[in-house]
Amino acid sequence: MAEQHEYATAVDDYLTRAYDGDRRRALLDHGGWDPGLAAEAADLGWYALAVPEDRGGLGASLSDLGAVFEQYGRHLVIGPQLENSLLPALVEGVEADGKGVPAALVDPGAGDGSGDLGTVALTGERLTGSVGAVRFAAQADRFVVLAGEAVCLVDAVAPGVHVEALDSADPATAFARVELDAVVPDRVLTGDGRVPALSAWARLLLACELSGLARGALERTVEHVGQREQFGRPIGSFQAVQHIAADMHARSTGLHNLCLAAVADAAGASPAELDLLAWTAKAHAAEAAVAVCEDAIQLHGGMGFTTESDVSWYYRRALALRGWYGDEVELRQRVGAALLDGGRRT
């Protein structure tokens, strides 16, 4: 736990110095990808945190990434933090790139559970299918493709790979459509529960990032209501404003505690327990972070909707992450089904 907070403090200190409001807003307004920032993060060793030492990483646990991802959310960091942190840690053959060039996770199940992202099948030695939204696919030099229970490593320029960049409503993420036409993967990994583990840890780390978004929106709102004056005094002195701010603090603090507890428990969890932890944390984060950001906009008034205000960017980012790997509606249904199934077995 101490190391987890040391890593998070180091990330916070750097972002406070080098990722100020002007730089953050400029990058958020230009597509969600900046090779310079990705290279900085790689040079600082952020992407190698959870990579085993025998593969050149720092050997931290995936649980240690929870507090780090909260800082990514709190500072509204753009880029492939999830892919560059998670894939080298869990997938043999994917290394933490020294310049921050990402591997893209081609996962048909990454959406909201509706199945609209597409399908991918591994037939014999060839991959066929398409996924309609893949994070940072156009910037990646390799793909990690999930096909059933197989994890397939594919060169981004391999024959049969087609990538089409898409417009993105997420200010911190670039998206593309990926089509695979009888592609021969460089490597196929099966067994050991890699596919569900990737999905579960993606949900946990996104929940932590949403927690950071809630905290960042709260901090900026507290600062605003302490400075903004009406009727000769700060609006933060009005009881109605205080009630909303108190609700924001309660949601943010509760989400923070839940996320850190979930990633800590995940370290020794069975596959079924890991799924349940991930569904629970992501479901609550999807709802709580958006609610905090909505209250932040309300307390900022009309300026809260403008791009000059940070809270508008927090809100847009929270909405984008809300449905990625399931929103609160879908994931609560999964939690309920799992608990009912467990009750029937006992």
Residue frames relative to the residue before (quaternion, step in Angstrom):
aa qw qx qy qz dx dy dz
M 1.0000 0.0000 0.0000 0.0000 0.00 0.00 0.00
A 0.6341 0.5330 -0.3342 0.4495 3.58 1.03 -0.81
E 0.6521 0.5103 -0.3176 0.4621 3.59 0.96 -0.86
Q 0.5979 0.5746 -0.3557 0.4311 3.58 1.04 -0.79
H 0.7117 0.4415 -0.2626 0.4792 3.56 0.86 -0.92
E 0.5887 0.5537 -0.3731 0.4556 3.61 1.13 -0.53
Y 0.6488 0.5047 -0.3175 0.4727 3.57 0.93 -0.87
A 0.6775 0.4988 -0.2954 0.4527 3.58 0.87 -0.96
T 0.6400 0.5252 -0.3241 0.4577 3.59 1.00 -0.79
A 0.6451 0.5173 -0.3187 0.4633 3.57 0.98 -0.83
V 0.6555 0.4977 -0.3084 0.4770 3.59 0.97 -0.84
D 0.6435 0.5268 -0.3134 0.4585 3.58 0.95 -0.89
D 0.6601 0.5159 -0.3125 0.4478 3.58 0.87 -0.95
Y 0.6805 0.4849 -0.3042 0.4574 3.58 0.88 -0.89
L 0.6821 0.4904 -0.2987 0.4528 3.59 0.85 -0.93
T 0.6069 0.5489 -0.3528 0.4538 3.58 1.07 -0.67
R 0.7066 0.4513 -0.2591 0.4796 3.58 1.01 -0.80
A 0.8362 0.3016 -0.0926 0.4485 3.55 0.72 -1.14
Y 0.7397 0.3440 -0.1974 0.5437 3.61 1.22 -0.25
D 0.0659 0.8449 -0.5249 0.0787 3.54 0.68 1.14
G 0.7690 -0.4092 0.2407 0.4280 3.55 -1.31 0.13
D 0.6612 0.5111 -0.3198 0.4465 3.58 0.91 -0.85
R 0.6752 0.4761 -0.3005 0.4767 3.58 0.90 -0.88
R 0.6416 0.5363 -0.3248 0.4418 3.58 0.94 -0.88
R 0.7013 0.4663 -0.2848 0.4578 3.59 0.77 -0.99
A 0.6232 0.5365 -0.3448 0.4527 3.61 1.03 -0.71
L 0.6928 0.4634 -0.2848 0.4735 3.60 0.92 -0.86
L 0.6315 0.5348 -0.3361 0.4497 3.59 1.01 -0.74
D 0.7019 0.4685 -0.2561 0.4714 3.55 1.13 -0.64
H 0.7411 0.3986 -0.2166 0.4950 3.61 1.25 0.00
G 0.8350 -0.3782 0.1303 0.3779 3.53 0.69 1.13
G 0.5421 -0.6874 0.3839 0.2936 3.59 1.18 0.13
W 0.7356 0.3382 -0.2345 0.5381 3.61 1.20 0.17
D 0.0881 0.7705 -0.6271 0.0726 3.54 -0.95 0.92
P 0.3643 -0.7642 0.4813 0.2274 3.63 -0.39 1.15
G 0.6048 0.5701 -0.3580 0.4255 3.57 1.12 -0.60
L 0.6746 0.4774 -0.2921 0.4814 3.58 0.92 -0.89
A 0.6357 0.5230 -0.3321 0.4605 3.60 0.99 -0.80
A 0.6543 0.5063 -0.3131 0.4664 3.57 1.01 -0.79
E 0.6109 0.5441 -0.3464 0.4590 3.59 1.06 -0.74
A 0.6729 0.4977 -0.2981 0.4589 3.58 0.86 -0.98
A 0.6497 0.5113 -0.3185 0.4637 3.58 0.99 -0.81
D 0.6623 0.5157 -0.3035 0.4508 3.57 0.94 -0.89
L 0.6745 0.4844 -0.2841 0.4792 3.57 1.12 -0.66
G 0.5196 -0.6787 0.3885 0.3440 3.58 1.27 -0.11
W 0.3582 0.7616 -0.4852 0.2369 3.59 1.21 0.18
Y 0.7098 0.4715 -0.2731 0.4464 3.58 0.94 -0.84
A 0.6804 0.4700 -0.2860 0.4841 3.58 1.25 -0.26
L 0.3454 0.7833 -0.4745 0.2049 3.59 1.26 0.04
A 0.8093 0.2751 -0.1237 0.5040 3.58 0.74 -1.05
V 0.4495 0.6573 -0.4729 0.3773 3.58 1.23 0.29
P 0.5262 -0.6464 0.4389 0.3357 3.63 -0.84 0.87
E 0.6001 -0.5986 0.4003 0.3483 3.54 -1.11 0.72
D 0.6627 0.5158 -0.3249 0.4350 3.60 1.00 -0.70
R 0.6890 0.3934 -0.2790 0.5411 3.58 1.33 -0.04
G 0.6831 -0.5344 0.2742 0.4155 3.57 1.20 0.50
G 0.5705 0.6078 -0.3833 0.3977 3.60 1.25 0.14
L 0.6509 -0.5260 0.3881 0.3860 3.52 -1.34 -0.15
G 0.4478 -0.7467 0.4113 0.2697 3.58 1.27 -0.15
A 0.3741 0.7023 -0.5174 0.3148 3.60 1.14 0.43
S 0.5140 -0.6231 0.4816 0.3401 3.56 -1.24 0.31
L 0.6269 -0.5144 0.4116 0.4159 3.56 -1.25 0.30
S 0.5867 0.5788 -0.3687 0.4298 3.60 1.10 -0.61
D 0.6167 0.5603 -0.3437 0.4331 3.59 1.10 -0.67
L 0.6098 0.5730 -0.3517 0.4197 3.59 1.20 -0.44
G 0.5008 0.6891 -0.4258 0.3050 3.60 1.15 -0.43
A 0.7118 0.4370 -0.2615 0.4837 3.58 0.76 -1.01
V 0.6028 0.5495 -0.3576 0.4548 3.59 1.13 -0.60
F 0.6777 0.4798 -0.2980 0.4709 3.59 0.93 -0.85
E 0.5631 0.5583 -0.3968 0.4623 3.59 1.13 -0.42
Q 0.6605 0.4906 -0.3124 0.4749 3.59 0.99 -0.76
Y 0.5928 0.5461 -0.3710 0.4612 3.60 1.05 -0.64
G 0.6837 0.4711 -0.2894 0.4763 3.57 0.93 -0.86
R 0.6457 0.5436 -0.3189 0.4312 3.57 0.91 -0.92
H 0.7506 0.3561 -0.1951 0.5212 3.59 1.03 -0.80
L 0.3900 -0.7436 0.4639 0.2823 3.62 1.27 0.09
V 0.1472 0.8161 -0.5404 0.1423 3.56 0.84 1.00
I 0.3140 -0.7407 0.5637 0.1871 3.56 -0.90 0.94
G 0.6504 0.5872 -0.3643 0.3153 3.54 -1.30 0.11
P 0.6724 -0.5480 0.3562 0.3474 3.54 -1.36 0.18
Q 0.0451 0.8289 -0.5553 0.0490 3.59 0.74 1.00
L 0.6545 0.5225 -0.3222 0.4414 3.58 0.94 -0.85
E 0.7033 0.4679 -0.2735 0.4601 3.57 0.76 -1.04
N 0.7156 0.4676 -0.2649 0.4461 3.57 0.85 -0.94
S 0.6853 0.4571 -0.2837 0.4909 3.58 1.21 -0.40
L 0.7508 0.4398 -0.2186 0.4417 3.56 0.86 -1.00
L 0.6944 0.5130 -0.3039 0.4027 3.59 0.77 -0.98
P 0.6749 0.4619 -0.3337 0.4688 3.66 0.83 -0.73
A 0.6425 0.5393 -0.3260 0.4359 3.59 1.12 -0.58
L 0.8027 0.3278 -0.1407 0.4780 3.59 0.95 -0.86
V 0.7575 0.3640 -0.1910 0.5072 3.61 1.11 -0.49
E 0.3416 -0.7316 0.5578 0.1922 3.55 -0.57 1.15
G 0.7270 0.3779 -0.3010 0.4879 3.54 -0.89 0.94
V 0.6682 0.3879 -0.2925 0.5635 3.58 1.29 -0.16
E 0.1285 -0.8082 0.5738 0.0336 3.54 -0.60 1.18
A 0.5326 -0.5911 0.4937 0.3510 3.54 -1.25 0.49
D 0.3361 -0.7785 0.4962 0.1862 3.58 -0.34 1.25
G 0.5000 -0.6997 0.4336 0.2693 3.55 -0.88 0.96
K 0.7273 0.3769 -0.2326 0.5243 3.58 1.22 -0.39
G 0.5751 -0.6356 0.3620 0.3662 3.58 1.25 0.19
V 0.3766 0.7043 -0.5144 0.3123 3.59 1.22 0.26
P 0.3410 -0.8013 0.4521 0.1928 3.61 -0.56 1.08
A 0.3219 -0.6026 0.6642 0.3034 3.42 -1.50 0.07
A 0.3138 -0.7577 0.5421 0.1835 3.59 -0.90 0.87
L 0.3263 -0.7301 0.5718 0.1831 3.56 -1.02 0.86
V 0.1368 -0.7933 0.5921 0.0369 3.55 -0.38 1.29
D 0.1537 0.8119 -0.5278 0.1967 3.55 0.04 1.36
P 0.3319 -0.7612 0.5187 0.2036 3.62 -0.42 1.13
G 0.6993 0.4775 -0.2687 0.4591 3.60 1.18 -0.45
A 0.4474 0.7323 -0.4282 0.2833 3.59 1.25 0.21
G 0.6002 0.6049 -0.3593 0.3805 3.60 1.19 -0.32
D 0.7715 -0.3795 0.2762 0.4296 3.51 -1.19 -0.62
G 0.6536 -0.5331 0.3132 0.4365 3.58 1.24 0.27
S 0.5292 0.6497 -0.4065 0.3641 3.59 1.24 -0.07
G 0.4526 -0.7000 0.4450 0.3273 3.58 1.21 -0.36
D 0.4657 0.7189 -0.4218 0.2973 3.57 1.27 0.05
L 0.5552 0.6299 -0.4071 0.3595 3.62 1.13 -0.29
G 0.6433 -0.5246 0.3303 0.4492 3.58 1.09 -0.53
T 0.3479 -0.7022 0.5747 0.2356 3.54 -1.33 -0.31
V 0.0802 -0.7567 0.6461 0.0600 3.53 -1.27 0.55
A 0.0654 -0.7987 0.5981 0.0117 3.58 -0.92 0.92
L 0.2569 -0.7219 0.6228 0.1581 3.52 -1.15 0.75
T 0.0056 0.8004 -0.5959 0.0658 3.56 -0.41 1.26
G 0.7964 -0.0204 -0.0429 0.6029 3.53 -0.34 1.25
E 0.7557 -0.3162 0.2642 0.5090 3.55 -0.58 -1.17
R 0.6692 0.5100 -0.2920 0.4548 3.60 1.22 0.23
L 0.3166 -0.7333 0.5806 0.1578 3.53 -1.16 0.82
T 0.0328 0.7839 -0.6181 0.0487 3.54 -0.94 0.95
G 0.5297 0.6139 -0.4760 0.3406 3.55 -1.03 0.82
S 0.2646 -0.7482 0.5821 0.1770 3.54 -1.32 -0.19
V 0.1488 -0.7446 0.6440 0.0929 3.51 -1.26 0.57
G 0.4048 -0.7928 0.4145 0.1893 3.54 -0.54 1.23
A 0.7919 0.1147 -0.0806 0.5943 3.61 1.17 -0.32
V 0.0816 0.7779 -0.6127 0.1131 3.56 -0.54 1.24
R 0.4277 -0.7168 0.4939 0.2434 3.55 -0.76 1.06
F 0.8807 -0.0008 -0.0346 0.4725 3.54 -0.98 1.05
A 0.2580 0.7835 -0.5253 0.2088 3.58 1.08 0.64
A 0.6743 0.5002 -0.3075 0.4479 3.60 0.97 -0.77
Q 0.6941 0.4487 -0.2677 0.4953 3.60 1.20 -0.42
A 0.5902 0.6281 -0.3491 0.3679 3.59 1.24 -0.40
D 0.3135 -0.7271 0.5718 0.2145 3.54 -1.25 0.48
R 0.7755 0.1220 -0.0978 0.6116 3.59 1.31 -0.03
F 0.2824 -0.7542 0.5746 0.1458 3.51 -1.23 0.60
V 0.1938 -0.6990 0.6715 0.1514 3.50 -1.26 0.65
V 0.0937 -0.8335 0.5443 -0.0125 3.55 -0.24 1.34
L 0.2120 -0.7634 0.5991 0.1153 3.56 -0.85 1.01
A 0.0493 0.7868 -0.6079 0.0948 3.53 -0.64 1.22
G 0.7941 -0.1144 0.0326 0.5960 3.55 -0.08 1.28
E 0.7700 -0.2762 0.2362 0.5245 3.57 -0.69 -1.11
A 0.5778 0.5882 -0.3698 0.4283 3.59 1.27 0.19
V 0.2075 -0.7246 0.6444 0.1289 3.52 -1.20 0.74
C 0.0759 -0.8310 0.5506 -0.0224 3.56 -0.48 1.25
L 0.2522 -0.7580 0.5870 0.1313 3.55 -0.92 0.98
V 0.0183 -0.8159 0.5734 -0.0724 3.55 -0.69 1.16
D 0.4336 -0.6595 0.5482 0.2767 3.55 -1.03 0.83
A 0.5222 -0.6810 0.4189 0.2969 3.58 -0.87 0.94
V 0.7438 0.3416 -0.2167 0.5321 3.60 1.18 -0.41
A 0.3085 0.7603 -0.5136 0.2511 3.58 1.17 0.49
P 0.6044 -0.5514 0.4136 0.3995 3.63 -1.12 0.55
G 0.7807 0.3177 -0.2548 0.4739 3.55 -0.95 0.96
V 0.6005 0.5352 -0.3645 0.4692 3.59 1.28 -0.08
H 0.0092 -0.7916 0.6101 -0.0334 3.56 -0.81 1.05
V 0.0696 -0.8038 0.5906 -0.0191 3.56 -0.78 1.09
E 0.0479 -0.7915 0.6092 -0.0111 3.55 -0.86 1.03
A 0.3689 -0.7434 0.5166 0.2108 3.58 -0.54 1.17
L 0.1882 -0.7888 0.5814 0.0660 3.55 -1.09 0.83
D 0.5364 -0.5513 0.5102 0.3847 3.53 -1.30 0.31
S 0.1908 -0.8015 0.5613 0.0787 3.56 -1.06 0.75
A 0.3298 -0.7266 0.5707 0.1938 3.54 -1.01 0.89
D 0.6020 0.5307 -0.3479 0.4847 3.56 1.31 -0.20
P 0.3515 -0.7841 0.4628 0.2177 3.63 -0.40 1.13
A 0.7235 0.4335 -0.2453 0.4780 3.61 1.19 -0.36
T 0.7381 0.3773 -0.1952 0.5242 3.59 1.28 0.01
A 0.2432 -0.7251 0.6252 0.1556 3.55 -1.10 0.80
F 0.1648 -0.8011 0.5721 0.0620 3.57 -0.93 0.93
A 0.0014 0.7697 -0.6380 -0.0236 3.53 -1.31 0.43
R 0.4227 -0.6513 0.5648 0.2796 3.51 -1.34 0.39
V 0.1415 -0.7943 0.5884 0.0533 3.57 -0.93 0.93
E 0.0635 -0.7726 0.6313 0.0214 3.56 -0.92 1.00
L 0.1449 -0.7784 0.6089 0.0486 3.53 -1.00 0.92
D 0.0559 -0.8132 0.5785 -0.0302 3.55 -0.54 1.22
A 0.8010 -0.2660 0.1181 0.5231 3.57 -0.07 1.38
V 0.2111 0.8038 -0.5191 0.1995 3.55 0.90 0.99
V 0.2930 -0.7330 0.5885 0.1750 3.57 -0.98 0.87
P 0.3088 -0.7730 0.5181 0.1964 3.63 -0.47 1.09
D 0.5507 -0.6032 0.4644 0.3424 3.54 -1.22 0.51
R 0.7996 -0.0152 0.0611 0.5972 3.55 1.09 -0.74
V 0.1317 -0.7714 0.6184 0.0714 3.55 -1.11 0.73
L 0.1145 -0.7806 0.6140 0.0248 3.54 -0.83 1.11
T 0.0066 0.7995 -0.5998 0.0302 3.57 -0.82 0.94
G 0.7452 0.3932 -0.2956 0.4503 3.54 -1.30 0.39
D 0.7460 0.4352 -0.3059 0.4006 3.54 -1.41 -0.11
G 0.5141 -0.6908 0.4064 0.3054 3.60 1.18 0.35
R 0.2221 0.8191 -0.5080 0.1472 3.61 1.10 0.60
V 0.6690 0.5230 -0.3169 0.4225 3.59 0.89 -0.94
P 0.7052 0.4217 -0.3005 0.4842 3.67 0.70 -0.85
A 0.6120 0.5451 -0.3601 0.4457 3.61 1.07 -0.61
L 0.6332 0.5233 -0.3297 0.4652 3.59 0.98 -0.81
S 0.6758 0.4924 -0.2972 0.4610 3.58 0.88 -0.92
A 0.6676 0.5120 -0.3056 0.4459 3.58 0.92 -0.91
W 0.7012 0.4499 -0.2825 0.4755 3.59 0.84 -0.89
A 0.5798 0.5510 -0.3822 0.4628 3.60 1.11 -0.53
R 0.6564 0.5019 -0.3127 0.4685 3.59 0.93 -0.86
L 0.6630 0.5122 -0.3149 0.4460 3.59 0.89 -0.90
L 0.7056 0.4536 -0.2817 0.4658 3.59 0.83 -0.89
L 0.6225 0.5098 -0.3438 0.4841 3.60 1.08 -0.59
A 0.6031 0.5370 -0.3547 0.4713 3.60 1.08 -0.66
C 0.6519 0.5016 -0.3139 0.4742 3.59 0.97 -0.82
E 0.6388 0.5081 -0.3326 0.4724 3.60 1.00 -0.74
L 0.6339 0.5132 -0.3285 0.4764 3.60 0.99 -0.76
S 0.6061 0.5422 -0.3477 0.4667 3.58 1.06 -0.69
G 0.6594 0.5025 -0.3015 0.4711 3.56 1.00 -0.81
L 0.6101 0.5403 -0.3459 0.4650 3.57 1.07 -0.71
A 0.6475 0.5152 -0.3172 0.4633 3.58 0.95 -0.86
R 0.6623 0.5050 -0.3068 0.4607 3.56 0.93 -0.87
G 0.6607 0.5122 -0.3111 0.4520 3.58 0.94 -0.88
A 0.6518 0.5035 -0.3119 0.4738 3.57 0.98 -0.83
L 0.6350 0.5243 -0.3241 0.4657 3.59 1.02 -0.78
E 0.6640 0.5129 -0.3156 0.4432 3.61 0.83 -0.93
R 0.6878 0.4694 -0.2942 0.4691 3.58 0.89 -0.83
T 0.6346 0.5236 -0.3322 0.4614 3.56 1.10 -0.62
V 0.6323 0.5192 -0.3310 0.4702 3.59 0.96 -0.82
E 0.6446 0.5097 -0.3188 0.4722 3.58 0.98 -0.80
H 0.6701 0.5164 -0.2997 0.4410 3.57 0.92 -0.91
V 0.7209 0.4395 -0.2751 0.4600 3.61 0.74 -0.97
G 0.6190 0.5280 -0.3498 0.4644 3.59 1.22 -0.27
Q 0.7278 0.4101 -0.2287 0.4998 3.58 1.24 -0.44
R 0.6523 0.5274 -0.3116 0.4464 3.57 1.02 -0.81
E 0.1301 -0.8237 0.5504 0.0403 3.58 -0.75 1.05
Q 0.0187 0.7392 -0.6732 0.0060 3.51 -1.25 0.71
F 0.8367 0.0976 -0.1089 0.5279 3.56 -1.02 0.84
G 0.7177 -0.5049 0.2442 0.4128 3.52 1.05 0.87
R 0.7635 0.2600 -0.2024 0.5554 3.62 1.16 0.27
P 0.6442 -0.5343 0.3673 0.4058 3.61 -1.19 0.46
I 0.5138 -0.6570 0.4453 0.3257 3.58 -0.95 0.81
G 0.5643 0.6098 -0.3814 0.4052 3.58 1.21 -0.34
S 0.6070 0.5529 -0.3605 0.4427 3.57 1.24 -0.20
F 0.5787 0.5836 -0.3822 0.4223 3.61 1.25 -0.23
Q 0.5521 -0.6648 0.3951 0.3118 3.55 -0.88 0.97
A 0.6391 0.5360 -0.3410 0.4335 3.59 0.94 -0.80
V 0.6472 0.4983 -0.3103 0.4863 3.58 1.03 -0.79
Q 0.6409 0.5363 -0.3218 0.4450 3.58 0.97 -0.84
H 0.6333 0.5359 -0.3359 0.4460 3.58 1.01 -0.78
I 0.6648 0.4904 -0.3077 0.4721 3.57 0.92 -0.88
A 0.6588 0.5063 -0.3110 0.4614 3.58 0.93 -0.88
A 0.6362 0.5233 -0.3306 0.4606 3.59 1.04 -0.74
D 0.6363 0.5094 -0.3288 0.4770 3.58 1.02 -0.75
M 0.6269 0.5317 -0.3341 0.4611 3.59 1.01 -0.78
H 0.6611 0.5065 -0.3054 0.4616 3.57 0.93 -0.89
A 0.6509 0.5171 -0.3222 0.4529 3.58 0.94 -0.84
R 0.6656 0.4920 -0.3073 0.4695 3.59 0.91 -0.87
S 0.6761 0.5048 -0.2982 0.4462 3.56 0.88 -0.95
T 0.6808 0.4849 -0.2924 0.4645 3.58 0.89 -0.91
G 0.6484 0.5164 -0.3196 0.4591 3.57 0.96 -0.81
L 0.6560 0.5029 -0.3078 0.4711 3.56 1.00 -0.84
H 0.6200 0.5462 -0.3308 0.4559 3.59 0.98 -0.83
N 0.6928 0.4769 -0.2825 0.4612 3.58 0.83 -0.98
L 0.6452 0.5222 -0.3220 0.4554 3.57 0.98 -0.83
C 0.6807 0.5021 -0.3038 0.4384 3.59 0.84 -0.95
L 0.6891 0.4670 -0.3022 0.4646 3.59 0.84 -0.87
A 0.6297 0.5125 -0.3365 0.4770 3.59 1.08 -0.66
A 0.6530 0.5259 -0.3180 0.4426 3.59 0.98 -0.83
V 0.6939 0.4532 -0.3006 0.4720 3.62 0.84 -0.88
A 0.6123 0.5349 -0.3573 0.4597 3.59 1.09 -0.58
D 0.6884 0.4689 -0.2803 0.4771 3.60 0.92 -0.89
A 0.6015 0.6038 -0.3552 0.3840 3.57 1.11 -0.65
A 0.5555 0.6501 -0.3905 0.3410 3.58 1.10 -0.63
G 0.8082 0.2260 -0.1237 0.5295 3.60 0.97 -0.76
A 0.4133 0.7469 -0.4399 0.2789 3.55 1.25 0.34
S 0.4947 -0.5974 0.5364 0.3327 3.53 -1.27 0.49
P 0.6886 -0.4687 0.3240 0.4486 3.65 -1.16 0.26
A 0.6689 0.4845 -0.3113 0.4701 3.62 0.91 -0.83
E 0.6583 0.4993 -0.3087 0.4713 3.58 0.98 -0.81
L 0.6277 0.5389 -0.3329 0.4525 3.58 1.03 -0.77
D 0.6341 0.5204 -0.3275 0.4689 3.58 0.96 -0.83
L 0.6752 0.5020 -0.3010 0.4488 3.58 0.85 -0.97
L 0.6416 0.5146 -0.3218 0.4691 3.59 0.96 -0.81
A 0.6830 0.4949 -0.2896 0.4524 3.56 0.89 -0.95
W 0.6463 0.5076 -0.3257 0.4675 3.60 0.92 -0.84
T 0.6714 0.5130 -0.3023 0.4412 3.57 0.87 -0.94
A 0.6942 0.4785 -0.2861 0.4553 3.57 0.80 -0.99
K 0.6921 0.4702 -0.2933 0.4624 3.59 0.85 -0.92
A 0.6183 0.5433 -0.3547 0.4436 3.62 1.00 -0.71
H 0.6980 0.4553 -0.2831 0.4748 3.57 0.83 -0.96
A 0.6469 0.5260 -0.3265 0.4452 3.58 0.98 -0.80
A 0.6268 0.5534 -0.3410 0.4295 3.59 0.96 -0.83
E 0.7150 0.4329 -0.2519 0.4877 3.57 0.95 -0.84
A 0.7130 0.4903 -0.2795 0.4161 3.59 0.73 -1.08
A 0.6713 0.5081 -0.3149 0.4382 3.61 0.87 -0.89
V 0.6501 0.4997 -0.3196 0.4749 3.58 0.95 -0.82
A 0.6462 0.5224 -0.3240 0.4523 3.61 0.97 -0.82
V 0.6443 0.5098 -0.3220 0.4703 3.60 0.97 -0.81
C 0.6732 0.4939 -0.2982 0.4626 3.59 0.92 -0.88
E 0.6281 0.5235 -0.3390 0.4653 3.60 1.03 -0.68
D 0.6481 0.4904 -0.3154 0.4898 3.59 1.01 -0.77
A 0.6138 0.5510 -0.3495 0.4444 3.59 1.03 -0.72
I 0.6553 0.4959 -0.3100 0.4781 3.57 0.95 -0.85
Q 0.6279 0.5387 -0.3403 0.4469 3.60 0.95 -0.80
L 0.7244 0.4372 -0.2605 0.4651 3.59 0.85 -0.90
H 0.6274 0.5010 -0.3455 0.4859 3.59 1.23 -0.24
G 0.3940 -0.7183 0.4879 0.3013 3.59 1.19 -0.36
G 0.8322 -0.2201 0.1519 0.4857 3.57 -1.21 -0.50
M 0.6393 0.5460 -0.3403 0.4212 3.58 1.00 -0.72
G 0.5533 0.6322 -0.3854 0.3816 3.57 1.21 -0.39
F 0.6643 0.4983 -0.3006 0.4691 3.59 1.21 -0.41
T 0.6103 0.5852 -0.3515 0.4019 3.60 1.21 -0.28
T 0.5623 -0.6126 0.4367 0.3433 3.57 -1.19 0.53
E 0.5648 0.5807 -0.3987 0.4299 3.61 1.22 -0.19
S 0.6681 0.4551 -0.2878 0.5135 3.57 1.28 -0.33
D 0.4900 -0.6865 0.4524 0.2899 3.58 -0.80 0.99
V 0.6354 0.5715 -0.3613 0.3728 3.60 0.93 -0.77
S 0.5851 0.5577 -0.3897 0.4412 3.62 1.10 -0.48
W 0.6539 0.4979 -0.3100 0.4779 3.59 1.04 -0.74
Y 0.6139 0.5295 -0.3478 0.4709 3.59 1.03 -0.71
Y 0.6594 0.5164 -0.3099 0.4500 3.57 0.93 -0.88
R 0.6686 0.4970 -0.3062 0.4608 3.58 0.87 -0.91
R 0.6565 0.5020 -0.3121 0.4686 3.58 0.97 -0.80
A 0.6520 0.5094 -0.3214 0.4605 3.59 0.95 -0.84
L 0.6399 0.5132 -0.3303 0.4670 3.60 0.97 -0.77
A 0.6576 0.5170 -0.3158 0.4479 3.58 0.98 -0.82
L 0.7183 0.4348 -0.2542 0.4799 3.59 0.92 -0.86
R 0.4846 0.6980 -0.4243 0.3130 3.58 1.18 -0.44
G 0.7960 0.3259 -0.1613 0.4839 3.58 0.79 -0.97
W 0.5312 0.6383 -0.4254 0.3599 3.59 1.20 -0.25
Y 0.8134 0.0168 -0.1161 0.5697 3.56 -0.58 1.22
G 0.7720 -0.3997 0.1723 0.4632 3.55 1.03 0.83
D 0.2715 -0.7437 0.5853 0.1751 3.57 -0.97 0.86
E 0.7591 -0.4061 0.2522 0.4418 3.56 -1.30 0.00
V 0.6291 0.5450 -0.3488 0.4306 3.60 1.03 -0.67
E 0.6960 0.4707 -0.2765 0.4664 3.56 0.77 -1.04
L 0.7223 0.4698 -0.2670 0.4315 3.57 0.79 -1.02
R 0.6079 0.5277 -0.3636 0.4688 3.60 1.08 -0.54
Q 0.6116 0.5307 -0.3503 0.4708 3.55 1.08 -0.65
R 0.6466 0.5066 -0.3207 0.4716 3.58 1.00 -0.78
V 0.6404 0.5170 -0.3295 0.4625 3.58 0.96 -0.83
G 0.6692 0.5068 -0.3013 0.4522 3.57 0.89 -0.92
A 0.6575 0.5083 -0.3119 0.4606 3.56 0.94 -0.89
A 0.6598 0.5076 -0.3129 0.4573 3.59 0.97 -0.83
L 0.6700 0.4931 -0.3062 0.4629 3.58 0.94 -0.82
L 0.6477 0.5030 -0.3210 0.4738 3.57 1.01 -0.77
D 0.6483 0.5113 -0.3187 0.4656 3.56 0.99 -0.81
G 0.6528 0.5096 -0.3116 0.4660 3.57 1.00 -0.77
G 0.6462 0.5253 -0.3152 0.4551 3.55 1.07 -0.73
R 0.6498 0.5157 -0.3215 0.4565 3.56 1.07 -0.71
R 0.6649 0.5175 -0.3062 0.4432 3.57 1.14 -0.64
T 0.6671 0.5072 -0.3097 0.4493 3.61 1.15 -0.53
